[in-house]
């Protein structure tokens, strides 16, 4: 249990550093790791707690950049989608949910990752501190392995 906590803490720290710097989702890094340690409902609960606490810190650190139109454009749909996703987890079987998650990871790998790479590339040009090539490779391999794992061994 202590080892699991240490692993989650270390991955959360790494994900927060990369995620805050280039806007890449923390869940993309944390969910696969927690899924290796805990069942899906518990993993989603942990990720929710991690997001909640991380978002509080982001609001405190970046409060000068808060804009109400962004909250309405992204926050409100995010709350609605979170509620629908939580309802889905409670209403379908674990195996079906793992298959849905695997498809989501594959779609993320195929569609969203290139967009995130572009964001990381732009950030690197501005900040000159993000090792984009290593980051891109690690994330792509990690998401691909997690999707394959969920498809083959649910």
Secondary structure as UniProt FT lines:
FT   HELIX           2..22
FT   HELIX           26..37
FT   HELIX           40..61
FT   HELIX           63..65
FT   HELIX           68..70
FT   HELIX           71..75
FT   HELIX           76..91
FT   HELIX           94..107
FT   HELIX           108..112
FT   HELIX           113..127
FT   HELIX           132..152
//
